[in-house]
Amino acid sequence: MALFKKRTAGKPGEWYYCLEHKKVEEGPDCPAKNRFGPYATREEASHAMETARERNLEWETDPRWHDSSRTEENPD
């Protein structure tokens, strides 16, 4: 008998996008390090890469994250 149960994150009914297999999966099929989610629906999970791209673009262009006066003083 094992002393510790293998615990997986997530549960059935939650949807994930697996980065390794590049597909939508229900429940915790793949390790957490290889997936985005959880999402409420299969449809939301299927757009995970688009959502990530949009959020990255928003972050890259958000003036609150880029101090323009600092870059002018030190262009490194």
mmCIF file as gemmi writes it, N, C-alpha and C atoms, coordinates in Angstrom:
data_model
loop_
_atom_site.group_PDB
_atom_site.id
_atom_site.type_symbol
_atom_site.label_atom_id
_atom_site.label_alt_id
_atom_site.label_comp_id
_atom_site.label_asym_id
_atom_site.label_entity_id
_atom_site.label_seq_id
_atom_site.pdbx_PDB_ins_code
_atom_site.Cartn_x
_atom_site.Cartn_y
_atom_site.Cartn_z
_atom_site.occupancy
_atom_site.B_iso_or_equiv
_atom_site.pdbx_formal_charge
_atom_site.auth_seq_id
_atom_site.auth_asym_id
_atom_site.pdbx_PDB_model_num
ATOM 1 N N . MET Axp A 1 ? 0.841 -1.184 0 1 0 ? 1 A 1
ATOM 2 C CA . MET Axp A 1 ? 0 0 0 1 0 ? 1 A 1
ATOM 3 C C . MET Axp A 1 ? 0.885 1.246 0 1 0 ? 1 A 1
ATOM 4 N N . ALA Axp A 2 ? 0.561 2.178 -0.885 1 0 ? 2 A 1
ATOM 5 C CA . ALA Axp A 2 ? 1.343 3.406 -0.994 1 0 ? 2 A 1
ATOM 6 C C . ALA Axp A 2 ? 1.028 4.329 0.181 1 0 ? 2 A 1
ATOM 7 N N . LEU Axp A 3 ? 2.056 5.002 0.652 1 0 ? 3 A 1
ATOM 8 C CA . LEU Axp A 3 ? 1.871 5.955 1.741 1 0 ? 3 A 1
ATOM 9 C C . LEU Axp A 3 ? 1.215 7.243 1.264 1 0 ? 3 A 1
ATOM 10 N N . PHE Axp A 4 ? 1.509 7.61 0.039 1 0 ? 4 A 1
ATOM 11 C CA . PHE Axp A 4 ? 0.978 8.857 -0.502 1 0 ? 4 A 1
ATOM 12 C C . PHE Axp A 4 ? 0.254 8.567 -1.801 1 0 ? 4 A 1
ATOM 13 N N . LYS Axp A 5 ? -0.91 9.153 -1.955 1 0 ? 5 A 1
ATOM 14 C CA . LYS Axp A 5 ? -1.648 9.02 -3.203 1 0 ? 5 A 1
ATOM 15 C C . LYS Axp A 5 ? -1.091 10.004 -4.213 1 0 ? 5 A 1
ATOM 16 N N . LYS Axp A 6 ? -1.063 9.584 -5.467 1 0 ? 6 A 1
ATOM 17 C CA . LYS Axp A 6 ? -0.672 10.51 -6.517 1 0 ? 6 A 1
ATOM 18 C C . LYS Axp A 6 ? -1.808 11.502 -6.685 1 0 ? 6 A 1
ATOM 19 N N . ARG Axp A 7 ? -1.514 12.762 -6.469 1 0 ? 7 A 1
ATOM 20 C CA . ARG Axp A 7 ? -2.546 13.789 -6.534 1 0 ? 7 A 1
ATOM 21 C C . ARG Axp A 7 ? -2.401 14.561 -7.836 1 0 ? 7 A 1
ATOM 22 N N . THR Axp A 8 ? -3.485 14.674 -8.571 1 0 ? 8 A 1
ATOM 23 C CA . THR Axp A 8 ? -3.472 15.462 -9.792 1 0 ? 8 A 1
ATOM 24 C C . THR Axp A 8 ? -4.267 16.731 -9.56 1 0 ? 8 A 1
ATOM 25 N N . ALA Axp A 9 ? -3.86 17.793 -10.202 1 0 ? 9 A 1
ATOM 26 C CA . ALA Axp A 9 ? -4.594 19.058 -10.092 1 0 ? 9 A 1
ATOM 27 C C . ALA Axp A 9 ? -5.733 19.038 -11.084 1 0 ? 9 A 1
ATOM 28 N N . GLY Axp A 10 ? -6.791 19.694 -10.75 1 0 ? 10 A 1
ATOM 29 C CA . GLY Axp A 10 ? -7.936 19.76 -11.644 1 0 ? 10 A 1
ATOM 30 C C . GLY Axp A 10 ? -8.911 18.636 -11.393 1 0 ? 10 A 1
ATOM 31 N N . LYS Axp A 11 ? -10.027 18.688 -12.109 1 0 ? 11 A 1
ATOM 32 C CA . LYS Axp A 11 ? -11.046 17.661 -11.947 1 0 ? 11 A 1
ATOM 33 C C . LYS Axp A 11 ? -11.871 17.577 -13.223 1 0 ? 11 A 1
ATOM 34 N N . PRO Axp A 12 ? -12.552 16.466 -13.424 1 0 ? 12 A 1
ATOM 35 C CA . PRO Axp A 12 ? -13.401 16.358 -14.609 1 0 ? 12 A 1
ATOM 36 C C . PRO Axp A 12 ? -14.414 17.493 -14.647 1 0 ? 12 A 1
ATOM 37 N N . GLY Axp A 13 ? -14.725 17.964 -15.846 1 0 ? 13 A 1
ATOM 38 C CA . GLY Axp A 13 ? -15.619 19.112 -16.004 1 0 ? 13 A 1
ATOM 39 C C . GLY Axp A 13 ? -14.855 20.404 -16.187 1 0 ? 13 A 1
ATOM 40 N N . GLU Axp A 14 ? -13.563 20.384 -15.893 1 0 ? 14 A 1
ATOM 41 C CA . GLU Axp A 14 ? -12.697 21.527 -16.17 1 0 ? 14 A 1
ATOM 42 C C . GLU Axp A 14 ? -11.953 21.209 -17.466 1 0 ? 14 A 1
ATOM 43 N N . TRP Axp A 15 ? -11.769 22.218 -18.276 1 0 ? 15 A 1
ATOM 44 C CA . TRP Axp A 15 ? -11.133 22.035 -19.574 1 0 ? 15 A 1
ATOM 45 C C . TRP Axp A 15 ? -9.757 22.678 -19.579 1 0 ? 15 A 1
ATOM 46 N N . TYR Axp A 16 ? -8.825 22.037 -20.261 1 0 ? 16 A 1
ATOM 47 C CA . TYR Axp A 16 ? -7.438 22.493 -20.343 1 0 ? 16 A 1
ATOM 48 C C . TYR Axp A 16 ? -6.97 22.442 -21.791 1 0 ? 16 A 1
ATOM 49 N N . TYR Axp A 17 ? -5.935 23.238 -22.09 1 0 ? 17 A 1
ATOM 50 C CA . TYR Axp A 17 ? -5.277 23.133 -23.379 1 0 ? 17 A 1
ATOM 51 C C . TYR Axp A 17 ? -3.892 22.572 -23.109 1 0 ? 17 A 1
ATOM 52 N N . CYS Axp A 18 ? -3.604 21.403 -23.667 1 0 ? 18 A 1
ATOM 53 C CA . CYS Axp A 18 ? -2.31 20.745 -23.453 1 0 ? 18 A 1
ATOM 54 C C . CYS Axp A 18 ? -1.295 21.309 -24.436 1 0 ? 18 A 1
ATOM 55 N N . LEU Axp A 19 ? -0.22 21.876 -23.915 1 0 ? 19 A 1
ATOM 56 C CA . LEU Axp A 19 ? 0.833 22.465 -24.743 1 0 ? 19 A 1
ATOM 57 C C . LEU Axp A 19 ? 1.667 21.398 -25.429 1 0 ? 19 A 1
ATOM 58 N N . GLU Axp A 20 ? 1.781 20.238 -24.828 1 0 ? 20 A 1
ATOM 59 C CA . GLU Axp A 20 ? 2.578 19.152 -25.408 1 0 ? 20 A 1
ATOM 60 C C . GLU Axp A 20 ? 1.85 18.495 -26.582 1 0 ? 20 A 1
ATOM 61 N N . HIS Axp A 21 ? 0.57 18.182 -26.387 1 0 ? 21 A 1
ATOM 62 C CA . HIS Axp A 21 ? -0.205 17.494 -27.418 1 0 ? 21 A 1
ATOM 63 C C . HIS Axp A 21 ? -0.95 18.448 -28.346 1 0 ? 21 A 1
ATOM 64 N N . LYS Axp A 22 ? -0.974 19.742 -27.974 1 0 ? 22 A 1
ATOM 65 C CA . LYS Axp A 22 ? -1.657 20.783 -28.748 1 0 ? 22 A 1
ATOM 66 C C . LYS Axp A 22 ? -3.121 20.429 -28.991 1 0 ? 22 A 1
ATOM 67 N N . LYS Axp A 23 ? -3.799 20.078 -27.885 1 0 ? 23 A 1
ATOM 68 C CA . LYS Axp A 23 ? -5.224 19.761 -27.988 1 0 ? 23 A 1
ATOM 69 C C . LYS Axp A 23 ? -5.93 20.061 -26.676 1 0 ? 23 A 1
ATOM 70 N N . VAL Axp A 24 ? -7.248 20.145 -26.757 1 0 ? 24 A 1
ATOM 71 C CA . VAL Axp A 24 ? -8.093 20.392 -25.596 1 0 ? 24 A 1
ATOM 72 C C . VAL Axp A 24 ? -8.333 19.068 -24.88 1 0 ? 24 A 1
ATOM 73 N N . GLU Axp A 25 ? -8.248 19.103 -23.546 1 0 ? 25 A 1
ATOM 74 C CA . GLU Axp A 25 ? -8.467 17.91 -22.746 1 0 ? 25 A 1
ATOM 75 C C . GLU Axp A 25 ? -9.384 18.243 -21.579 1 0 ? 25 A 1
ATOM 76 N N . GLU Axp A 26 ? -10.2 17.28 -21.196 1 0 ? 26 A 1
ATOM 77 C CA . GLU Axp A 26 ? -11.06 17.452 -20.03 1 0 ? 26 A 1
ATOM 78 C C . GLU Axp A 26 ? -10.396 16.793 -18.833 1 0 ? 26 A 1
ATOM 79 N N . GLY Axp A 27 ? -10.366 17.523 -17.73 1 0 ? 27 A 1
ATOM 80 C CA . GLY Axp A 27 ? -9.773 16.966 -16.515 1 0 ? 27 A 1
ATOM 81 C C . GLY Axp A 27 ? -8.258 16.999 -16.568 1 0 ? 27 A 1
ATOM 82 N N . PRO Axp A 28 ? -7.638 16.461 -15.557 1 0 ? 28 A 1
ATOM 83 C CA . PRO Axp A 28 ? -6.178 16.55 -15.416 1 0 ? 28 A 1
ATOM 84 C C . PRO Axp A 28 ? -5.442 15.402 -16.117 1 0 ? 28 A 1
ATOM 85 N N . ASP Axp A 29 ? -5.512 15.334 -17.448 1 0 ? 29 A 1
ATOM 86 C CA . ASP Axp A 29 ? -4.831 14.258 -18.161 1 0 ? 29 A 1
ATOM 87 C C . ASP Axp A 29 ? -3.312 14.425 -18.18 1 0 ? 29 A 1
ATOM 88 N N . CYS Axp A 30 ? -2.841 15.629 -18.418 1 0 ? 30 A 1
ATOM 89 C CA . CYS Axp A 30 ? -1.401 15.884 -18.52 1 0 ? 30 A 1
ATOM 90 C C . CYS Axp A 30 ? -0.927 16.684 -17.306 1 0 ? 30 A 1
ATOM 91 N N . PRO Axp A 31 ? 0.392 16.657 -17.044 1 0 ? 31 A 1
ATOM 92 C CA . PRO Axp A 31 ? 0.925 17.421 -15.91 1 0 ? 31 A 1
ATOM 93 C C . PRO Axp A 31 ? 0.64 18.919 -16.047 1 0 ? 31 A 1
ATOM 94 N N . ALA Axp A 32 ? 0.494 19.579 -14.932 1 0 ? 32 A 1
ATOM 95 C CA . ALA Axp A 32 ? 0.172 21.012 -14.904 1 0 ? 32 A 1
ATOM 96 C C . ALA Axp A 32 ? 1.19 21.847 -15.67 1 0 ? 32 A 1
ATOM 97 N N . LYS Axp A 33 ? 2.441 21.443 -15.677 1 0 ? 33 A 1
ATOM 98 C CA . LYS Axp A 33 ? 3.469 22.221 -16.371 1 0 ? 33 A 1
ATOM 99 C C . LYS Axp A 33 ? 3.258 22.239 -17.883 1 0 ? 33 A 1
ATOM 100 N N . ASN Axp A 34 ? 2.429 21.328 -18.399 1 0 ? 34 A 1
ATOM 101 C CA . ASN Axp A 34 ? 2.202 21.217 -19.836 1 0 ? 34 A 1
ATOM 102 C C . ASN Axp A 34 ? 0.835 21.71 -20.283 1 0 ? 34 A 1
ATOM 103 N N . ARG Axp A 35 ? 0.135 22.477 -19.45 1 0 ? 35 A 1
ATOM 104 C CA . ARG Axp A 35 ? -1.209 22.865 -19.86 1 0 ? 35 A 1
ATOM 105 C C . ARG Axp A 35 ? -1.589 24.262 -19.384 1 0 ? 35 A 1
ATOM 106 N N . PHE Axp A 36 ? -2.527 24.854 -20.113 1 0 ? 36 A 1
ATOM 107 C CA . PHE Axp A 36 ? -3.167 26.107 -19.724 1 0 ? 36 A 1
ATOM 108 C C . PHE Axp A 36 ? -4.549 25.755 -19.201 1 0 ? 36 A 1
ATOM 109 N N . GLY Axp A 37 ? -5.02 26.473 -18.209 1 0 ? 37 A 1
ATOM 110 C CA . GLY Axp A 37 ? -6.37 26.246 -17.714 1 0 ? 37 A 1
ATOM 111 C C . GLY Axp A 37 ? -6.383 26.245 -16.206 1 0 ? 37 A 1
ATOM 112 N N . PRO Axp A 38 ? -7.503 25.972 -15.625 1 0 ? 38 A 1
ATOM 113 C CA . PRO Axp A 38 ? -8.715 25.422 -16.233 1 0 ? 38 A 1
ATOM 114 C C . PRO Axp A 38 ? -9.579 26.495 -16.872 1 0 ? 38 A 1
ATOM 115 N N . TYR Axp A 39 ? -10.35 26.057 -17.85 1 0 ? 39 A 1
ATOM 116 C CA . TYR Axp A 39 ? -11.346 26.878 -18.518 1 0 ? 39 A 1
ATOM 117 C C . TYR Axp A 39 ? -12.717 26.292 -18.223 1 0 ? 39 A 1
ATOM 118 N N . ALA Axp A 40 ? -13.741 27.123 -18.291 1 0 ? 40 A 1
ATOM 119 C CA . ALA Axp A 40 ? -15.103 26.683 -17.973 1 0 ? 40 A 1
ATOM 120 C C . ALA Axp A 40 ? -15.706 25.823 -19.081 1 0 ? 40 A 1
ATOM 121 N N . THR Axp A 41 ? -15.266 26.07 -20.333 1 0 ? 41 A 1
ATOM 122 C CA . THR Axp A 41 ? -15.844 25.328 -21.451 1 0 ? 41 A 1
ATOM 123 C C . THR Axp A 41 ? -14.755 24.828 -22.394 1 0 ? 41 A 1
ATOM 124 N N . ARG Axp A 42 ? -15.13 23.852 -23.202 1 0 ? 42 A 1
ATOM 125 C CA . ARG Axp A 42 ? -14.224 23.334 -24.229 1 0 ? 42 A 1
ATOM 126 C C . ARG Axp A 42 ? -13.86 24.449 -25.213 1 0 ? 42 A 1
ATOM 127 N N . GLU Axp A 43 ? -14.827 25.276 -25.555 1 0 ? 43 A 1
ATOM 128 C CA . GLU Axp A 43 ? -14.618 26.38 -26.495 1 0 ? 43 A 1
ATOM 129 C C . GLU Axp A 43 ? -13.553 27.352 -25.988 1 0 ? 43 A 1
ATOM 130 N N . GLU Axp A 44 ? -13.644 27.746 -24.723 1 0 ? 44 A 1
ATOM 131 C CA . GLU Axp A 44 ? -12.636 28.645 -24.137 1 0 ? 44 A 1
ATOM 132 C C . GLU Axp A 44 ? -11.25 28.003 -24.195 1 0 ? 44 A 1
ATOM 133 N N . ALA Axp A 45 ? -11.16 26.738 -23.863 1 0 ? 45 A 1
ATOM 134 C CA . ALA Axp A 45 ? -9.871 26.04 -23.879 1 0 ? 45 A 1
ATOM 135 C C . ALA Axp A 45 ? -9.295 25.952 -25.286 1 0 ? 45 A 1
ATOM 136 N N . SER Axp A 46 ? -10.177 25.819 -26.283 1 0 ? 46 A 1
ATOM 137 C CA . SER Axp A 46 ? -9.69 25.717 -27.666 1 0 ? 46 A 1
ATOM 138 C C . SER Axp A 46 ? -9.059 27.018 -28.148 1 0 ? 46 A 1
ATOM 139 N N . HIS Axp A 47 ? -9.355 28.123 -27.479 1 0 ? 47 A 1
ATOM 140 C CA . HIS Axp A 47 ? -8.78 29.427 -27.839 1 0 ? 47 A 1
ATOM 141 C C . HIS Axp A 47 ? -7.659 29.842 -26.882 1 0 ? 47 A 1
ATOM 142 N N . ALA Axp A 48 ? -7.103 28.912 -26.158 1 0 ? 48 A 1
ATOM 143 C CA . ALA Axp A 48 ? -6.095 29.225 -25.134 1 0 ? 48 A 1
ATOM 144 C C . ALA Axp A 48 ? -4.869 29.927 -25.712 1 0 ? 48 A 1
ATOM 145 N N . MET Axp A 49 ? -4.382 29.476 -26.849 1 0 ? 49 A 1
ATOM 146 C CA . MET Axp A 49 ? -3.186 30.091 -27.424 1 0 ? 49 A 1
ATOM 147 C C . MET Axp A 49 ? -3.477 31.511 -27.909 1 0 ? 49 A 1
ATOM 148 N N . GLU Axp A 50 ? -4.651 31.739 -28.48 1 0 ? 50 A 1
ATOM 149 C CA . GLU Axp A 50 ? -5.043 33.084 -28.896 1 0 ? 50 A 1
ATOM 150 C C . GLU Axp A 50 ? -5.149 34.001 -27.679 1 0 ? 50 A 1
ATOM 151 N N . THR Axp A 51 ? -5.758 33.502 -26.621 1 0 ? 51 A 1
ATOM 152 C CA . THR Axp A 51 ? -5.902 34.278 -25.391 1 0 ? 51 A 1
ATOM 153 C C . THR Axp A 51 ? -4.536 34.649 -24.827 1 0 ? 51 A 1
ATOM 154 N N . ALA Axp A 52 ? -3.609 33.695 -24.84 1 0 ? 52 A 1
ATOM 155 C CA . ALA Axp A 52 ? -2.256 33.959 -24.332 1 0 ? 52 A 1
ATOM 156 C C . ALA Axp A 52 ? -1.558 35.018 -25.183 1 0 ? 52 A 1
ATOM 157 N N . ARG Axp A 53 ? -1.685 34.913 -26.507 1 0 ? 53 A 1
ATOM 158 C CA . ARG Axp A 53 ? -1.075 35.92 -27.396 1 0 ? 53 A 1
ATOM 159 C C . ARG Axp A 53 ? -1.646 37.309 -27.127 1 0 ? 53 A 1
ATOM 160 N N . GLU Axp A 54 ? -2.963 37.4 -26.982 1 0 ? 54 A 1
ATOM 161 C CA . GLU Axp A 54 ? -3.611 38.693 -26.722 1 0 ? 54 A 1
ATOM 162 C C . GLU Axp A 54 ? -3.152 39.279 -25.391 1 0 ? 54 A 1
ATOM 163 N N . ARG Axp A 55 ? -3.071 38.441 -24.364 1 0 ? 55 A 1
ATOM 164 C CA . ARG Axp A 55 ? -2.631 38.932 -23.052 1 0 ? 55 A 1
ATOM 165 C C . ARG Axp A 55 ? -1.172 39.362 -23.078 1 0 ? 55 A 1
ATOM 166 N N . ASN Axp A 56 ? -0.331 38.631 -23.793 1 0 ? 56 A 1
ATOM 167 C CA . ASN Axp A 56 ? 1.075 39.02 -23.911 1 0 ? 56 A 1
ATOM 168 C C . ASN Axp A 56 ? 1.203 40.361 -24.619 1 0 ? 56 A 1
ATOM 169 N N . LEU Axp A 57 ? 0.433 40.558 -25.691 1 0 ? 57 A 1
ATOM 170 C CA . LEU Axp A 57 ? 0.47 41.82 -26.418 1 0 ? 57 A 1
ATOM 171 C C . LEU Axp A 57 ? -0.002 42.969 -25.538 1 0 ? 57 A 1
ATOM 172 N N . GLU Axp A 58 ? -1.066 42.753 -24.782 1 0 ? 58 A 1
ATOM 173 C CA . GLU Axp A 58 ? -1.553 43.781 -23.86 1 0 ? 58 A 1
ATOM 174 C C . GLU Axp A 58 ? -0.481 44.147 -22.838 1 0 ? 58 A 1
ATOM 175 N N . TRP Axp A 59 ? 0.189 43.148 -22.316 1 0 ? 59 A 1
ATOM 176 C CA . TRP Axp A 59 ? 1.238 43.404 -21.327 1 0 ? 59 A 1
ATOM 177 C C . TRP Axp A 59 ? 2.396 44.162 -21.961 1 0 ? 59 A 1
ATOM 178 N N . GLU Axp A 60 ? 2.811 43.751 -23.159 1 0 ? 60 A 1
ATOM 179 C CA . GLU Axp A 60 ? 3.947 44.392 -23.824 1 0 ? 60 A 1
ATOM 180 C C . GLU Axp A 60 ? 3.679 45.85 -24.17 1 0 ? 60 A 1
ATOM 181 N N . THR Axp A 61 ? 2.411 46.188 -24.39 1 0 ? 61 A 1
ATOM 182 C CA . THR Axp A 61 ? 2.082 47.567 -24.78 1 0 ? 61 A 1
ATOM 183 C C . THR Axp A 61 ? 1.466 48.372 -23.64 1 0 ? 61 A 1
ATOM 184 N N . ASP Axp A 62 ? 1.411 47.833 -22.46 1 0 ? 62 A 1
ATOM 185 C CA . ASP Axp A 62 ? 0.817 48.523 -21.309 1 0 ? 62 A 1
ATOM 186 C C . ASP Axp A 62 ? 1.829 49.516 -20.742 1 0 ? 62 A 1
ATOM 187 N N . PRO Axp A 63 ? 1.511 50.809 -20.771 1 0 ? 63 A 1
ATOM 188 C CA . PRO Axp A 63 ? 2.464 51.82 -20.28 1 0 ? 63 A 1
ATOM 189 C C . PRO Axp A 63 ? 2.757 51.695 -18.786 1 0 ? 63 A 1
ATOM 190 N N . ARG Axp A 64 ? 1.877 51.046 -18.041 1 0 ? 64 A 1
ATOM 191 C CA . ARG Axp A 64 ? 2.14 50.88 -16.608 1 0 ? 64 A 1
ATOM 192 C C . ARG Axp A 64 ? 3.326 49.945 -16.36 1 0 ? 64 A 1
ATOM 193 N N . TRP Axp A 65 ? 3.658 49.089 -17.34 1 0 ? 65 A 1
ATOM 194 C CA . TRP Axp A 65 ? 4.758 48.145 -17.179 1 0 ? 65 A 1
ATOM 195 C C . TRP Axp A 65 ? 6.051 48.64 -17.796 1 0 ? 65 A 1
ATOM 196 N N . HIS Axp A 66 ? 5.975 49.75 -18.515 1 0 ? 66 A 1
ATOM 197 C CA . HIS Axp A 66 ? 7.165 50.273 -19.187 1 0 ? 66 A 1
ATOM 198 C C . HIS Axp A 66 ? 7.357 51.727 -18.797 1 0 ? 66 A 1
ATOM 199 N N . ASP Axp A 67 ? 8.4 52.001 -18.071 1 0 ? 67 A 1
ATOM 200 C CA . ASP Axp A 67 ? 8.698 53.353 -17.627 1 0 ? 67 A 1
ATOM 201 C C . ASP Axp A 67 ? 9.51 54.04 -18.725 1 0 ? 67 A 1
ATOM 202 N N . SER Axp A 68 ? 8.857 54.87 -19.533 1 0 ? 68 A 1
ATOM 203 C CA . SER Axp A 68 ? 9.522 55.496 -20.674 1 0 ? 68 A 1
ATOM 204 C C . SER Axp A 68 ? 10.633 56.451 -20.244 1 0 ? 68 A 1
ATOM 205 N N . SER Axp A 69 ? 10.486 57.113 -19.101 1 0 ? 69 A 1
ATOM 206 C CA . SER Axp A 69 ? 11.534 58.029 -18.66 1 0 ? 69 A 1
ATOM 207 C C . SER Axp A 69 ? 12.803 57.256 -18.299 1 0 ? 69 A 1
ATOM 208 N N . ARG Axp A 70 ? 12.658 56.044 -17.811 1 0 ? 70 A 1
ATOM 209 C CA . ARG Axp A 70 ? 13.831 55.234 -17.467 1 0 ? 70 A 1
ATOM 210 C C . ARG Axp A 70 ? 14.541 54.766 -18.724 1 0 ? 70 A 1
ATOM 211 N N . THR Axp A 71 ? 13.814 54.389 -19.767 1 0 ? 71 A 1
ATOM 212 C CA . THR Axp A 71 ? 14.444 53.917 -20.982 1 0 ? 71 A 1
ATOM 213 C C . THR Axp A 71 ? 15.151 55.054 -21.718 1 0 ? 71 A 1
ATOM 214 N N . GLU Axp A 72 ? 14.651 56.275 -21.579 1 0 ? 72 A 1
ATOM 215 C CA . GLU Axp A 72 ? 15.322 57.398 -22.216 1 0 ? 72 A 1
ATOM 216 C C . GLU Axp A 72 ? 16.649 57.688 -21.541 1 0 ? 72 A 1
ATOM 217 N N . GLU Axp A 73 ? 16.709 57.546 -20.207 1 0 ? 73 A 1
ATOM 218 C CA . GLU Axp A 73 ? 17.953 57.784 -19.479 1 0 ? 73 A 1
ATOM 219 C C . GLU Axp A 73 ? 18.953 56.665 -19.693 1 0 ? 73 A 1
ATOM 220 N N . ASN Axp A 74 ? 18.47 55.426 -19.69 1 0 ? 74 A 1
ATOM 221 C CA . ASN Axp A 74 ? 19.34 54.273 -19.8 1 0 ? 74 A 1
ATOM 222 C C . ASN Axp A 74 ? 18.771 53.333 -20.862 1 0 ? 74 A 1
ATOM 223 N N . PRO Axp A 75 ? 19.2 53.431 -22.11 1 0 ? 75 A 1
ATOM 224 C CA . PRO Axp A 75 ? 18.61 52.647 -23.193 1 0 ? 75 A 1
ATOM 225 C C . PRO Axp A 75 ? 18.922 51.155 -23.151 1 0 ? 75 A 1
ATOM 226 N N . ASP Axp A 76 ? 19.66 50.683 -22.18 1 0 ? 76 A 1
ATOM 227 C CA . ASP Axp A 76 ? 19.983 49.242 -22.114 1 0 ? 76 A 1
ATOM 228 C C . ASP Axp A 76 ? 18.747 48.512 -21.876 1 0 ? 76 A 1
